[in-house]
């Protein structure tokens, strides 16, 4: 049976030869993560439309249907398909959709199931593109008519894709709104005008190979292999929003020599308008991390930074920007990294605004013991991790719930979110005196840096966009799960990927 498995290049030659002999080629494409009776009947009917049935599958790296998906690897899914008599050849795709593959194979018939007649379930928008590709090669679209099942629904129900806390939480989200309503609300976030305020940080990753101990000193020696850098800090938050919100302003701080400015500008999408303050006698903040290139574990961090407050001239410039920009936006997301950009006076100015204010004030190696959230008050939503919460209140022992209530009162925050890594996140609605717990959804963790920024970005937008606490937490948690799948802030949160995950979770 394994002789049915071909490379895409081999299959291109095979289909071309068969077509030259007058054979009609039928092409099916999908993930086919859990092969079931619906698929079998689909392939059997598809085969009746022509002479030769070829099936292509989406490879693992492009399957975004939730944690632990795909349940079966590319090779296992190929082996399952070739066991079916109706299928003549199979191959793994090279892209996230079938558009390019259709152009290569040039099928006479491109066959989809009956559930694809209505394209409303397609959050990617690629079904239309695939149909156009079929027409461009002179092919025809056909749909099978037999019974259908959802692999996602079956795996969600009978598999181990989601643990019990995740299943319970998803049910709560589902009871609040169905997937169609959520899609509409996500699309409506496009109308939001968002101001992101905070330090821009250049995240540099130096990938190294350990050579061993120095021959002369008790020092570990590393070979520098290559370096990658990404626009982090507030710039990363703006990038996470770019796929969701139509208008984004970034008000941030760079060094006086404007280091990395062009790199940062090039990293921003067209709908992000940057406004920079150039801090006197300071570099652009750079956080360099030395990383083992195989395990991706970090061995050392080196910061280029000046943590002192900006001088009066810089602060006056910042306050002038705030006076001009804040009234023009619906949502202000403040990410205060504690590196000298936002003074107590600036925090007071931000707190006194009537727009929706979302806040994160982070503790890190450079500011621990000195940085605090209590410069702010009358906040709509504040986000903090559990370590920062306990540090903020100098309390190791009390429950998270008690501490959340205390901090909410100090900040006069309408809502407070506390993240706890694998423990998920807790949402406290101070107006209703109600707690909401959201489990963590991250499954493939490559790098935790940037997860909080992704959570802050999407949760804030969701709350402002009218999502309830559970739905907003779901959005934020899925955004964080996306973020940790890649190094640093290399890849912003994808709207399509987020909607696909939500779509398959709620089936």
N, C-alpha and C positions, 0 to 999 in steps of 0.2 A: 503493500500500500504506500510506503514512503516514497516510491518512485513518482507518486502524484505531486509531491512537494517540489516546487520549482522556485528558482530565483525570478525576480520580476523580469530580468533581461532574457532568461530562458523562455519565460511564458510569452513575452513579446514576440519572439521568433516562432514559437509554436502556434500562437493564434494567427499570425500573419500567414504561415504555411497552410493552416486549415482553411482560412478564408479564401485563399487562392484556389483551393480545391472545391469551393462552393459550400463549405460548411458554415452554418449559422452559429455564432458565438453568443452565449448568454453569460452575463457577468453579474454576480452578487457581491456586495461588500458590507462589512459590519465588524463588530467586535466579537460576537459569538462567544461570550465569556463562559456561559453555561449552556451547552448544547442540549436542547430539549425538543419535545415533539413538535412544537410550533416551528422550529427551525427545519426539522426533517421534512415536514409537509411543505414548507416554503421552498426548499431546494427541489423536492420532487416535482412540484408544479412548475417551478422555474425551468427545469430541464425540458418540459414539454414545449416550451417556447422556441427551442432551437435544437441543435445537434450536440453541442459541446458546452458544458457548464464549468466556468471557472469562478472561483471564490477567492477574494482577497480579504485580509483582515487588518485591522488597526493594530500596530505594534504596541507593546506595553507602555512605552514612554509617552504615547499620545492618548492613553485611556484615562480620562478624568471623570470618574463616576463615583468618587468618594473614597474613603480610606480602605486600604487593602484591596483595591481594584486595580488591575483585573485579578479575579480570584485564581485564574489559571494563566500561566505564562504564554507567550507567543508560540513557542514550540509545542506546548501541550495542546493549545487550541488548534494548531495546524494538524497535529496527529489525530485529534478527535474528528475533524472534518473529513480527512481522507478515508476514514472508516466507512463513510456513507457511499453507497453504490451510485447515487445520482450525481455525485461530484466527480469531475474528470481531472481537474488540476486545482491546486491551491498555492498561494504565496502570501507572504507578509508585505504589506504596503510600506512605503518609505515616508509617508506624510500622514498628517492627522485626518485627512479626508481623501476621498477617491478621485478628486478632480484630475490630478496629473496622471493617475493610473488609468483612468478612462481614456485619456488622450493617447496613452502609450498602447493599450490593448485594443482600442477601437472596436468595442463589442457591437454586435448588431442589436442586441437587446440588453438594457440595463434594468435589472429586476429588483424591486423593493417590496416589502410587505404591505398589507392593506392599511396598517397604521400610519404609513407615510404618505397616503393620499392627501391628508390634511397636514400642511407644513407647520401648523401652529406649535407642534411639540418640538420642533427643531430650533433649539436656542442658539445653535451655531450659525444658522443662516446658510449652511453649506449645501443643503439638499437642492436648493435652487441652482447653485453653482454647478452641482453635479449634473443636473438635468440639462443645463446649458452646454456642458462639456459633451454629453451624449449627443445632443443635436448637432454640435460642431463636427463630430466625426461620422455623421450620417446615421446614427443609431436611433433607437426607439425606447421609450420608457414603458415598462409594464409593471403592474402590481398583482401579486398573488392574492387569492381570495379566501384561503382557508383560515382556520382558527389561529389566533396569535396568543403568545404569552410574552411577558416581559422578563428577561433574564434578571434585570435589576430587582424587580418585584420578588421573584423566586429566591434570589440570593439574600435580599433583605429579610425575607420571611423565614427561610429555612437554613441559610448559611450563617457563617460567623463574620460577616462583613462588619456589622455593628455590634458592640457589646450591649448589655442590658441598659445601662445608664444612657447610652447614645440612642437606643431604640425608644426609650421612654421620653427622652427630650424631643426627638423627631416627631413623635406622636403629638406632643404638646404644640409644636410649631404647626403641624398639619391641621390641627383642630382650629387654630387661629385663622389661617388663610390657606387656600389651595395654591398649587403651583402657578396657575394662570394669573391669579391676583398678585402673587409675589413677582412674577415676571413684569407685570405692568408697573408695579411700584418701583422695581429696580430701574426700569426704563425711564420713569419719571424723575429719578435722581439727576438725569441729564440737565434738568432745569435749575439745579442748585448752583449758586455762586459761592465758592468756598475760598476762604483765606487761610493759608497755612503759615504759621508763625513759629520760628525757632531756628536754631543753629543748623547750618548745612555742614555735614561731616563727610570727608573723603575716607571711605573704607578701603584700605589696601590689604590685599592678601598676598603674601610672599610664600609661594609653595616651595617646600624644601625637602631634601633627602638627608636623613641622618647619616653622617659619616662615622660617628663614634666620638670617644673622648680625645681631646687634644693630647698630643704627645708631650707637651711641655707644661700644661696647666689643667686643673680639674674643671674643664669647660667642655660642654657638648658642642661639637662642630657640625654645622649643617651646610649642605650644598644648595645654593640658590638656583632653582630651576626656572621659575618664571613668576611674574607678578600680574595680578589683576586688580583693578580698582573700580569702585562703584560710587555713585552719588548717594550718600546716606543722610541720616538725620532728617531734617525737615524736607529736604529735597526728595528723599525716599517716600515720605508720606504723600507729597504732591503727586509723585509718579504712580503710587497705588490708586489714587483717585482718578487718574487721567482717563481710564476706560469707563468710568461711571458718571462723572460730572462734566458738564459742558464748559464751565468757566472756573479756572483755578488760578489764584494769585499766590505767589510764594514770596514772603517777606523774610529775609534771612541775612546772615552775617558771613562775610568772607574776610580774609586777611588784607592788610593794607596794600600788599603787592599784587593783589587780585589773582593769587595762585589758583590754578585749576578752574578759573572762571569759565574758560571756553569749554573745558571738558564737561562742566556742570550744565552749561547752556545746551550743549549737544545731547546731553542725557535726558533733557526735558522734552515732552511732547508739545505739539503746537498749541494746545489749549491751556498751557501753563505759562503765566506771565510772571517773570521773576523781578523782584525789587531787592537790591542788595545794599547793605551797609558795610563799608570797608573799615574794619576796626583798626585804629591806629596802633602801631607797634605790636602787631600780632600777625601770626601766620593764619592761613586758612586751616581750620582744624583738620588734622589728618590722624587717623588711627590705623597704624600698621600692625598686622598680625602675621606671625610666622606659623605656617601650617604644614603639617606632614602631608605630602602630596598623595599618599595612598590612603591613610586612615581619615584624612581631613581634620585631625585633631590639632588644636592650637597649642603651641609650646611657649609663645612669648608675645606680648603686646607692647608696642612703643608708640606713644602719643606725641604729636607736635601740636602744642596748645598753649594759649595764654588765658588762664581762667579769670583774670581780673575783670572788673566791670568796665564797660565802655566809658570813654570820657564824655564830658557834658555835650560836646559838639556832636558826637556820634549819637548820643541819646536823644538830643533835640531833633536830629534828622529822623530817627526812628519814630518819635512821637508825632512828628508831622505826617509821616507815612500812615500811622495808625488813624489819625484824625481824618485823613483823606480816604483810606481804603475800607475801614470797618463798616461805615454806613452803606457801602456798595455791595456788601456780601450778606448772605443768609446764614452762614455758618463760619465760625472762626475756630480752627483747630490749633491749639497751642501745645507745642512739644518743647518743653523747657528742659534742655539737657544740662543746665547749670554751668555753662561755660562762659558766662559773662555777657550774654546778649540781653537778657531780661532782668532788669533791676527790680527792686521792691516797688519803686515808683511806677515803672512800666506795668508791673503786675496789677497795680491798683487801677491804672488807666484801663487795662483790658477788662478787669472785673466789673467796672462801672458801665459797660456797654449793654445795650438792650438786645443785641443779636444773640443767637444760640452760641454758647461758649463750651467747647470741649477741651479738657486739659489732661496732659500727662507731664509730670515733673520727675525726671529720671535720676536715680542714684547710680553712679558708676565709680570706677577706681579713682577718677580725678577729683570727684566732689563729695565723696562719702563723708558724712559728719558735718557738712556745711550746707547742703542743699535741702530745701524744704518746700512743701506745697503751700504752707500756711500764709504765703504772701498773697494768695488769691482768696476771693470770696464770691458768693453769689454765682456759682458755677452751675451750668446745666448738667454737665456730665464730667466726672473726673475718673481717670483710669490709672491704676497703680498695681504693681505686683505685690504679693504677700510680704516679701522681704522688705520692700520699701514701706509698706503699711506699718509693719512692726517697728521699723526704724523711725518712721515719722512720729509715732506715739510712744516710742521707747518702751515697748511692751512685748515680751517674748511669750507670755503665758496665756493671755486671754484669747477667747475664740475669735475667729475672723469676723463673725457676725457682730460681736460686740464692738470690735475695733472699727468696723465699717460704719456703724452708727455714730461712733464718736467722731470720726474724721468727717463724716457728712455734716455734722453739726458745726464743726470748726470751719469748714469750707462753705457752709450754707449751700451745699450741693443738692440739686434735685435728684440726682442719681450718682451712684458710685459703683465702679466695676473694679474688682480685685482678681487678678489672674494668679494661678498657682501651678503653672507648668502642666505636667501630666494630670494634675488634679482638676483641670478645667478653669472655669471662671465663675465668680459670684457677682450678681447684680443686685444692688440695694436701691429700691425706690423709696426715697425718704418721705415723699408726699403721701404714699399709701402704706408706708412702714412694712414693705413686703420684699422678701428675698427671692431671687431666681438663680438656680444653678444650671450652668451649661457645661457638659463634659468636654474634654479636649477631643478634637477630631484629627489631630496630626498623626500620621502613620509612617511616613517616610521622612525622617528627620536627618537632614544634612548639616544644617547650621541654624541655631536658635536666634542668632542676631537678626534683628529686624522684625521678629514675630509680633512684638508689642506695637511697633509702628503700623503694621498691617491691620492689626486688631483695632487700634485707635482710629485709623482712617475709615474703615468700612462700618464699624459700629456707630461712629459719630454721624456719618451720612445717613445710616439707616434710621437712627433715632430722629434726626431732623426731618427725614423723609416720611415719617408717620408709621414706621414699623413699631410693633410693641417690643417689650423687653426681651422676650424669648426669641423673637424673629431677629432682632438686632444683634443679640448675642450669637445666634447661629451664623449670621453674616460675618461678624467679626471673627468668630472661631474658625470658620472655613477660610477666611482670608489669611489668618495666621498659619493655618495648615498648609496653604499654598506657599507661603513665604518660606517656611522652614525646609521645603523640598529643594532649595537651591542655596548656593553660597551667598552669604551677605544679602545685599539688596540688589542682586544682579537682575532679577526678573520681577517686574511689578505685578500686582494682582490682576488676573485676567477676568473680565466680566463673563466671557463665554464659559470659561472653565468653572467659575463659581456657579453660574446658572445650571450647567450640566450636572454638577454635584448635587445641587438642591433638587433638580428635576428627578434624578435617580434616587435620591434619598426619600423623597415624598411619594414614590410610586407604591 
